[in-house]
Structure formats: structure tokens, C-alpha cells
Amino acid sequence: MKLVVAIIKPFKLDEVREALTGLGIQGLTVSEVKGFGRQKGQTEIYRGAEYSVSFLPKVKVEVAVTDELSDSVVDAIQKAANTGRIGDGKIFVLDVVQTVRIRTGEQNGDAL
């Protein structure tokens, strides 16, 4: 099993969700996060004063999938989240050792 974690631009969330549901993904977790990479933040003007915003708003999407689905999920996220501009985000794929559905006690692939 794999945990696919994607950090994307917030306005791309609906497109990513639609791409994943098109693959049969039935559940995912979304968190609002802040961070920076090569974008290095941005400069804003507030009440006439210029200041630097070092962390930009992003969305973190997490989805646990079988090994067989992980490549398709990564491809779907990459295509749906791509704008071609700096700051599109990153995708991380991590190994999952064990999964347990709390309600039923099902484990691993059955728990997904």
C-alpha cells in the first residue's frame, strides 16, 4: 500500500478530486497548509506599507491506495494540478505498513 501526499494550489483542488474519483478513489483527506518552495513567498501592500509574505496558502491532499493504483493516482494528480507555472506543488509517495478500519477491524487492502 502507498500513501500519496500532494501539495497543490488551492484552486486546483476540485480538478484533482474529480480526477481521483474518476479512478475509483472513494476517500481522501484534504488539509489547508502554508509553505514555500522556489516561489519564495511574495510581497504585498497593506495600508500603504509593503511587507513580505513568506508562506503561501496551499492544499495538502492525502490518499491511501493499493500499490497497483499508486502510479495512476500520481499521474492523475500531476495532470489535474498542473498550471505550468512555478508553485504547482509536489507529490510524495510513501510506503504504508498497516491500515486498520476502526469500525470493522478490517486491515490493509480491505480497509482502504
N, CA, C and O of each residue as an XYZ file, in Angstrom:
448
protein
N       0.842     -1.179      0.000
C       0.000      0.000      0.000
C       0.880      1.232      0.000
O       2.022      1.204      0.459
N       0.329      2.312     -0.523
C       1.052      3.580     -0.609
C       0.176      4.704     -0.074
O      -1.051      4.656     -0.159
N       0.833      5.710      0.475
C       0.174      6.959      0.839
C       0.702      8.012     -0.120
O       1.894      8.321     -0.126
N      -0.191      8.555     -0.925
C       0.181      9.595     -1.875
C      -0.196     10.930     -1.247
O      -1.357     11.163     -0.912
N       0.793     11.803     -1.092
C       0.597     13.118     -0.493
C       0.932     14.153     -1.562
O       2.033     14.160     -2.112
N      -0.026     15.023     -1.847
C       0.196     16.060     -2.851
C      -0.022     17.429     -2.229
O      -1.019     17.656     -1.544
N       0.908     18.335     -2.468
C       0.772     19.730     -2.051
C       0.490     20.506     -3.338
O       1.325     20.550     -4.243
N      -0.697     21.117     -3.410
C      -1.134     21.751     -4.653
C      -1.666     23.157     -4.393
O      -1.856     23.563     -3.246
N      -1.902     23.888     -5.476
C      -2.531     25.205     -5.365
C      -4.006     25.007     -5.005
O      -4.651     24.092     -5.517
N      -4.538     25.856     -4.131
C      -5.911     25.659     -3.650
C      -6.972     25.615     -4.756
O      -7.926     24.843     -4.655
N      -6.825     26.417     -5.793
C      -7.867     26.468     -6.826
C      -7.862     25.228     -7.724
O      -8.741     25.079     -8.574
N      -6.882     24.341     -7.544
C      -6.823     23.106     -8.325
C      -7.455     21.917     -7.597
O      -7.493     20.814     -8.142
N      -7.949     22.125     -6.377
C      -8.471     21.026     -5.572
C      -9.629     20.296     -6.247
O      -9.639     19.065     -6.281
N     -10.599     21.024     -6.780
C     -11.754     20.371     -7.399
C     -11.346     19.514     -8.591
O     -11.874     18.417     -8.773
N     -10.421     19.998     -9.394
C      -9.953     19.223    -10.546
C      -9.247     17.953    -10.096
O      -9.433     16.895    -10.697
N      -8.441     18.046     -9.046
C      -7.738     16.877     -8.522
C      -8.737     15.879     -7.950
O      -8.620     14.679     -8.196
N      -9.717     16.360     -7.190
C     -10.731     15.472     -6.615
C     -11.494     14.740     -7.713
O     -11.727     13.536     -7.610
N     -11.883     15.460     -8.761
C     -12.609     14.831     -9.870
C     -11.747     13.785    -10.572
O     -12.244     12.721    -10.941
N     -10.462     14.076    -10.760
C      -9.560     13.119    -11.399
C      -9.427     11.850    -10.558
O      -9.386     10.744    -11.098
N      -9.359     12.011     -9.241
C      -9.207     10.848     -8.364
C     -10.498     10.032     -8.286
O     -10.446      8.802     -8.295
N     -11.637     10.684     -8.211
C     -12.893      9.928     -8.179
C     -13.108      9.203     -9.505
O     -13.746      8.151     -9.539
N     -12.581      9.757    -10.595
C     -12.641      9.085    -11.884
C     -11.847      7.785    -11.908
O     -12.125      6.902    -12.719
N     -10.863      7.663    -11.027
C     -10.077      6.431    -10.911
C     -10.698      5.439     -9.937
O     -10.192      4.330     -9.768
N     -11.794      5.837     -9.296
C     -12.440      4.962     -8.321
C     -12.000      5.182     -6.897
O     -12.334      4.387     -6.019
N     -11.253      6.248     -6.644
C     -10.835      6.570     -5.282
C     -12.071      7.002     -4.499
O     -12.798      7.904     -4.917
N     -12.301      6.350     -3.359
C     -13.516      6.627     -2.594
C     -13.292      7.510     -1.381
O     -14.258      7.956     -0.762
N     -12.047      7.773     -1.027
C     -11.804      8.609      0.137
C     -10.461      9.291      0.057
O      -9.487      8.729     -0.444
N     -10.422     10.507      0.558
C      -9.169     11.239      0.637
C      -9.268     12.250      1.755
O     -10.362     12.567      2.224
N      -8.137     12.751      2.177
C      -8.083     13.755      3.232
C      -7.488     15.023      2.649
O      -6.503     14.978      1.913
N      -8.099     16.164      2.987
C      -7.632     17.458      2.494
C      -7.368     18.372      3.684
O      -8.187     18.475      4.596
N      -6.216     19.035      3.663
C      -5.860     19.988      4.709
C      -5.397     21.283      4.075
O      -4.734     21.272      3.037
N      -5.745     22.399      4.697
C      -5.205     23.685      4.271
C      -3.862     23.865      4.967
O      -3.770     23.772      6.191
N      -2.830     24.120      4.184
C      -1.481     24.272      4.727
C      -0.838     25.528      4.147
O      -1.367     26.138      3.218
N       0.295     25.900      4.701
C       1.067     27.025      4.181
C       2.499     26.577      4.005
O       2.989     25.738      4.761
N       3.173     27.128      3.015
C       4.557     26.766      2.800
C       5.152     27.565      1.664
O       4.500     28.434      1.086
N       6.400     27.261      1.353
C       7.037     27.895      0.210
C       8.112     26.981     -0.324
O       8.639     26.122      0.383
N       8.423     27.183     -1.572
C       9.496     26.458     -2.234
C      10.256     27.465     -3.072
O      10.765     28.459     -2.555
N      10.330     27.212     -4.341
C      11.046     28.125     -5.225
C      10.337     29.465     -5.381
O      10.950     30.452     -5.786
N       9.036     29.498     -5.059
C       8.301     30.758     -5.163
C       8.858     31.806     -4.209
O       8.796     33.001     -4.500
N       9.395     31.380     -3.089
C       9.998     32.250     -2.082
C       9.028     33.292     -1.520
O       9.454     34.371     -1.107
N       7.751     32.987     -1.500
C       6.790     33.944     -0.959
C       6.500     35.060     -1.932
O       6.815     34.958     -3.118
N       5.906     36.114     -1.441
C       5.545     37.228     -2.297
C       5.505     38.505     -1.481
O       5.490     38.461     -0.251
N       5.489     39.640     -2.158
C       5.415     40.933     -1.489
C       4.001     41.474     -1.623
O       3.428     41.446     -2.712
N       3.433     41.966     -0.528
C       2.089     42.517     -0.523
C       2.124     43.927      0.050
O       3.046     44.298      0.776
N       1.107     44.700     -0.288
C       0.969     46.043      0.287
C      -0.295     46.060      1.135
O      -1.379     45.723      0.658
N      -0.146     46.458      2.402
C      -1.265     46.532      3.328
C      -1.221     47.891      4.007
O      -0.243     48.233      4.672
N      -2.288     48.663      3.833
C      -2.394     50.009      4.402
C      -1.184     50.870      4.042
O      -0.652     51.606      4.872
N      -0.772     50.757      2.796
C       0.310     51.590      2.299
C       1.706     51.099      2.607
O       2.678     51.661      2.102
N       1.833     50.072      3.418
C       3.154     49.551      3.768
C       3.390     48.237      3.031
O       2.494     47.400      2.930
N       4.584     48.071      2.526
C       4.932     46.844      1.818
C       5.532     45.850      2.802
O       6.389     46.206      3.611
N       5.086     44.620      2.730
C       5.648     43.595      3.584
C       5.717     42.279      2.815
O       5.027     42.090      1.813
N       6.556     41.384      3.301
C       6.791     40.113      2.625
C       5.968     39.006      3.279
O       5.946     38.866      4.502
N       5.299     38.230      2.443
C       4.570     37.060      2.908
C       5.434     35.858      2.562
O       5.586     35.530      1.385
N       6.002     35.194      3.561
C       6.947     34.128      3.273
C       6.285     32.760      3.106
O       6.894     31.852      2.540
N       5.060     32.595      3.584
C       4.359     31.321      3.420
C       3.119     31.540      2.569
O       2.330     32.450      2.824
N       2.956     30.699      1.555
C       1.824     30.809      0.652
C       0.788     29.735      0.971
O       1.146     28.630      1.381
N      -0.491     30.053      0.786
C      -1.523     29.047      1.054
C      -1.471     27.917      0.027
O      -1.369     28.161     -1.175
N      -1.541     26.699      0.509
C      -1.554     25.503     -0.329
C      -2.593     24.540      0.228
O      -3.148     24.770      1.303
N      -2.852     23.471     -0.498
C      -3.747     22.413     -0.044
C      -2.974     21.105     -0.069
O      -2.283     20.801     -1.042
N      -3.093     20.335      1.002
C      -2.460     19.019      1.048
C      -3.542     17.959      0.880
O      -4.511     17.917      1.638
N      -3.364     17.109     -0.118
C      -4.288     16.017     -0.397
C      -3.566     14.719     -0.061
O      -2.454     14.480     -0.533
N      -4.201     13.881      0.756
C      -3.618     12.602      1.131
C      -4.583     11.490      0.756
O      -5.772     11.551      1.068
N      -4.059     10.476      0.085
C      -4.902      9.347     -0.306
C      -4.091      8.057     -0.196
O      -2.981      7.956     -0.719
N      -4.671      7.075      0.498
C      -4.038      5.765      0.636
C      -4.600      4.858     -0.451
O      -5.813      4.768     -0.640
N      -3.687      4.180     -1.170
C      -4.103      3.342     -2.293
C      -3.296      2.049     -2.303
O      -2.282      1.924     -1.616
N      -3.767      1.095     -3.093
C      -3.001     -0.131     -3.293
C      -1.780      0.184     -4.147
O      -1.740      1.204     -4.834
N      -0.795     -0.689     -4.100
C       0.414     -0.492     -4.900
C       0.090     -0.363     -6.383
O       0.715      0.421     -7.097
N      -0.891     -1.136     -6.840
C      -1.252     -1.138     -8.259
C      -1.815      0.209     -8.714
O      -1.627      0.601     -9.866
N      -2.490      0.904     -7.836
C      -3.126      2.178     -8.205
C      -2.215      3.385     -8.061
O      -2.526      4.451     -8.591
N      -1.100      3.247     -7.358
C      -0.310      4.429     -6.999
C       0.192      5.212     -8.213
O       0.132      6.442     -8.209
N       0.684      4.535     -9.245
C       1.174      5.253    -10.426
C       0.059      6.018    -11.124
O       0.265      7.145    -11.574
N      -1.128      5.410    -11.217
C      -2.276      6.078    -11.848
C      -2.706      7.296    -11.048
O      -3.064      8.326    -11.619
N      -2.670      7.179     -9.732
C      -3.052      8.294     -8.865
C      -2.066      9.448     -9.023
O      -2.476     10.604     -9.126
N      -0.773      9.143     -9.041
C       0.250     10.186     -9.220
C       0.061     10.879    -10.568
O       0.110     12.106    -10.645
N      -0.153     10.107    -11.624
C      -0.363     10.697    -12.957
C      -1.594     11.585    -12.985
O      -1.562     12.676    -13.554
N      -2.684     11.123    -12.372
C      -3.926     11.898    -12.362
C      -3.749     13.210    -11.608
O      -4.220     14.252    -12.064
N      -3.083     13.172    -10.474
C      -2.860     14.395     -9.699
C      -1.965     15.346    -10.476
O      -2.236     16.545    -10.537
N      -0.903     14.822    -11.069
C       0.028     15.675    -11.805
C      -0.671     16.394    -12.955
O      -0.465     17.590    -13.158
N      -1.487     15.675    -13.700
C      -2.187     16.292    -14.833
C      -3.224     17.314    -14.363
O      -3.341     18.396    -14.939
N      -3.978     16.965    -13.313
C      -5.054     17.846    -12.849
C      -4.525     19.093    -12.153
O      -5.161     20.144    -12.231
N      -3.380     19.011    -11.474
C      -2.863     20.140    -10.687
C      -1.907     21.023    -11.476
O      -1.499     22.075    -10.984
N      -1.545     20.622    -12.676
C      -0.543     21.337    -13.457
C      -1.089     22.631    -14.060
O      -2.107     22.619    -14.752
N      -0.405     23.747    -13.792
C      -0.711     25.012    -14.463
C       0.448     25.415    -15.370
O       0.311     26.303    -16.211
N       1.592     24.752    -15.191
C       2.778     25.102    -15.956
C       3.562     26.253    -15.361
O       4.549     26.704    -15.943
N       3.126     26.735    -14.196
C       3.813     27.848    -13.538
C       4.482     27.381    -12.258
O       4.136     26.342    -11.696
N       5.441     28.168    -11.812
C       6.136     27.863    -10.569
C       5.111     27.809     -9.423
O       4.151     28.579     -9.391
N       5.341     26.892     -8.499
C       4.441     26.772     -7.349
C       3.320     25.779     -7.534
O       2.404     25.737     -6.714
N       3.360     24.962     -8.602
C       2.311     23.962     -8.814
C       2.289     22.912     -7.715
O       1.246     22.304     -7.474
N       3.408     22.684     -7.044
C       3.419     21.777     -5.909
C       4.295     20.569     -6.092
O       5.122     20.499     -7.001
N       4.090     19.611     -5.196
C       4.878     18.380     -5.179
C       3.962     17.209     -4.850
O       2.896     17.373     -4.256
N       4.411     16.016     -5.257
C       3.724     14.773     -4.906
C       4.751     13.859     -4.240
O       5.852     13.660     -4.753
N       4.368     13.311     -3.095
C       5.220     12.377     -2.363
C       4.491     11.038     -2.275
O       3.282     11.004     -2.046
N       5.214      9.943     -2.454
C       4.636      8.607     -2.339
C       5.387      7.870     -1.230
O       6.603      7.691     -1.295
N       4.634      7.447     -0.211
C       5.217      6.797      0.962
C       4.665      5.384      1.100
O       3.521      5.118      0.731
N       5.474      4.491      1.625
C       5.007      3.138      1.912
C       4.127      3.156      3.158
O       4.415      3.859      4.127
N       3.052      2.372      3.119
C       2.161      2.213      4.270
C       2.345      0.791      4.787
O       2.175     -0.171      4.038
N       2.687      0.658      6.046
C       2.965     -0.651      6.631
C       1.675     -1.365      7.005
O       1.550     -2.570      6.784
N       0.712     -0.639      7.570
C      -0.523     -1.266      8.019
C      -1.654     -0.251      7.975
O      -1.451      0.937      8.225
N      -2.853     -0.738      7.653
C      -4.056      0.080      7.679
C      -5.135     -0.711      8.408
O      -5.289     -1.910      8.175
N      -5.883     -0.050      9.286
C      -6.978     -0.693     10.009
C      -8.201      0.202      9.945
O      -8.128      1.382     10.288
N      -9.326     -0.351      9.508
C     -10.593      0.381      9.565
C     -11.119      0.239     10.990
O     -11.387     -0.872     11.447
N     -11.263      1.339     11.677
C     -11.621      1.320     13.096
C     -12.976      0.657     13.329
O     -13.119     -0.140     14.256
N     -13.965      0.971     12.506
C     -15.323      0.463     12.725
C     -15.406     -1.057     12.639
O     -16.063     -1.688     13.467
N     -14.740     -1.656     11.634
C     -14.914     -3.084     11.377
C     -13.712     -3.942     11.752
O     -13.839     -5.159     11.888
N     -12.560     -3.326     11.918
C     -11.351     -4.081     12.190
C     -10.682     -4.617     10.936
O      -9.652     -5.286     11.026
N     -11.251     -4.333      9.758
C     -10.625     -4.771      8.507
C      -9.222     -4.179      8.428
O      -8.955     -3.090      8.936
N      -8.332     -4.932      7.775
C      -6.948     -4.493      7.729
C      -6.423     -4.423      6.300
O      -6.909     -5.093      5.389
N      -5.410     -3.581      6.153
C      -4.635     -3.403      4.930
C      -5.524     -3.108      3.720
O      -6.324     -2.174      3.779
N      -5.416     -3.858      2.638
C      -6.164     -3.551      1.430
C      -7.664     -3.533      1.638
O      -8.366     -2.739      1.012
N      -8.172     -4.405      2.515
C      -9.607     -4.432      2.795
C     -10.074     -3.166      3.522
O     -11.247     -2.799      3.447
N      -9.164     -2.514      4.213
C      -9.519     -1.316      4.971
C      -9.551     -0.065      4.108
O     -10.072      0.966      4.533
N      -9.001     -0.143      2.902
C      -8.991      1.030      2.026
C     -10.350      1.196      1.407
O     -10.566      2.127      0.631
